[in-house]
Amino acid sequence: MNTIKSFVHKWIWLMLILFCIGGLIYPRVGIAAIICMLAPVAVSVFRGREWCGNFCPRGSFNDILLSKISRNKKIPRIMKNKWFRLLFVVVLMGAFAVQLSLAWGNMVQVGQVFVRMILITTGLTIILGIVYSQRAWCVICPMGTMASLVTRTGSGSKGKNVTFDKQRCVSCNLCTKSCPMEIEVLKYKSKGEVTHPDCLKCGKCVIKCPKDALKL
């Protein structure tokens, strides 16, 4: 992770805290949440889920703060199931759309809908992060799921993935064990690059590799 990305990732969680507090005091602030809702999908066209791994305020919150109190347990298999994730997107975003349509025309109420959504999902993030692992929410995050679908169907992240130096790799599997999304990184050794659509480009596997066999 380069210096700028590292700095942003280290401190951008503050934006989540300020948003939640500011949104409760001044609801119109909530409309700003649309940036973080659209950005993961927009960035995925060119860089896969890089936004989620490096620039997302909630992702930063998960890595910097939530990781300190997480039980670090395996994420339930059902949460990784494609149909479960799609159903979660439909249910959550459907409820959000209904609330938004009812509030339309009143900017204060529209802002409140955004704030309420962020507060609810942040609460769920904390629960999942403590019970399972810090990035458990990121597996079912609606925007992350949509970004994953864009990455899966497009070629935007081609050439911008974690790559293997097959000669250096000793198959120790530390890369897989370090992945916050529980991607089986080592399985991509023969392919030469990690093309899994949920790869966050966070670089944790690169840092953990004792042989410098991985690069991002």
N, C-alpha and C positions, 0 to 999 in steps of 0.2 A: 504494500500500500504506500503510495507516494506521500510526501509531506503534507500537501494540501488536503488530500482525502483523509489522511490520518487526523489532521487537526479538526476538520469538519465533523468527522465521525465521533471524535472525542467530546465535542461540545454541543452538537446540534440537538441533543436531547433536551437542552434548556428551552428550546422553542416549543416543545410539547408541554412542558410545565407552564410556561408563560401563556400559551394558547388556552390551556384549561382554566387557568386563573382569570385571564383577561376575558375569556368567553363567558364566564359566569357573571362577571361584573358588567361587561359591555358586549351583549350577544352578537352585535353586528360583526365583531371580530371573527365569529365562527365561519363566515363566508370564505375566509382565507384558507380554510381547510381544503378547498377544492384544488389548490395547488398540489398538496401532497396526495390527493386522490388521483389526479390525472398524471402527475409526473412519473410514477412507476411504469405506467403503460406506455407513455410517450418515449421514455428512455429505453424501454425494452425493444423498441423497433431497431435501435442501433447498438445497444450495449447489454441486452439481456436484463437480468434483475440486478444490475449494478447499483441502481438507485436504492434498492432495498438494503443492500449490504453496506453502503457507504454514506448515503445522504439522507436517508429516512430518519426523522426525529425519533419515531417510535423504535426503529431498529437500533438506533444509538442508545436509547433508554434501556433497551433489552440487554445490549452488550456491556454497557458501562455500569449500570446500576443493578438491573434485575439478575444478572449473572452471579452477583455476590450472594444472593439468597436462594438461588435455584437449587432444587434437589438433583438436577442433572440426570433425570431418568429418561428412558427411551420414549419418544413421542409415539402415542398409540397408532397402530397401523391404519385404523379406520380414518384417522385425520389425514393420512397421506393418500387415501383412496380418491381417485379422480372424480367419481360420481358424488362422493360426500362433499368434496371441495366445491364442485359446481352447484350442488344443492344449497350449500351454505351461501354462495354468492347470490343465488336467486332469492333466497329467503331474506338475507340481511339487506341487500340492495333493493329488494322489492318493498320491504318495510320502510326503508329510507325514502324511496320514491313516493310512496303514499303520503308519508308525513310532509315531504317537501311540497307535494301538490296541494295539500290542505293549507299549508302556510304561505303559498305563493301570493305575492302582492304585498306582503308585509315583511320588510327586510329584517325587522327585529326577530320575528317568528322564524323566518328562514335561517337566520344566524343561529337561533336556538336549536333548530333541527340538527345543524352541523355540529354544534357543541355537544349536544346530547349523544350523537352518534360516536364522537371521539371519546367522550367520557365512558360510555358503555363498553366500547371495544378496548379501551385502555384498561378498564377494570378486568375484562376477560383476558387480556394480554398478561396482566400481573398474575392472575390466578393460574393460567396455563404455564406461565414461566416459573412459578414457584413449585407447582405440583410436578411438572415434567422438566422441560429445559427452557433456557432463555429465549430461544427462537421458535418455540412451539406455535405461537400465534402466527408467525410468518408462513407457516405451512398452509394455514386456512384463510389467511388474510385475503379478502375479496379482490383488492387491487393487485396483490401479489400473484394471486391465481390468474387474473387476467393478463398480467405481465408475463407469467409463465406460458400461457397459451400463445401469446404473440411471439415469444421467443421460440416456442416449439414449432410454430408454423412458418416463421420467417427465417431470414439469414442475417439479421442485424448484428448478432453477436459473433458471427463467423470471424475467426482470426483474433478474437479478443477474449479467448477463454484461458483457463489454467492449462498449461501445456506440460508434457512429460519429457524428461531427458531419459530415455529408456536405458541408456548405458549406466547412468548413475543410480537409478531406482533399484532398491534391494527388496522391494515388496514387504516392507515392515508393517504396512497398513496404518501407520500413525496418521496419515492424511485423512483416511476415512474416519478414524476415531475423533479427529479434531473438527470435523465438519459440523457446524451448528444446525444444518438442515438434514443431517444424517444421510448424505449422499455417499454411495459406495465409490469413492474417488478412485481407488486402485483398479476398479473394473475398467476404467478408461485408459489404462496404461497402453494396451495394444493399439488403441485408436490414436494415441498421442496427445489428446486434449480432452478436457472434461466438457462435454456438450450437454449435460443435464440441464433442462430448462429452469430448474429451481436453484442453480448455482448463483450465489449472491455476489460473486467476485470479491469476497471479503478478504481473501488472502490468508486465512487461518491455516489452511492446509500447506500453503507455501512456506509459512513461518515455521510450522511444526516439522517439516521434512528435514531429517538430520543429514541428508546427502545433497541438499540443494538440487534435487531432481525435478522440482516443480517451479514454474515461473508463471507470472501473470502480467 
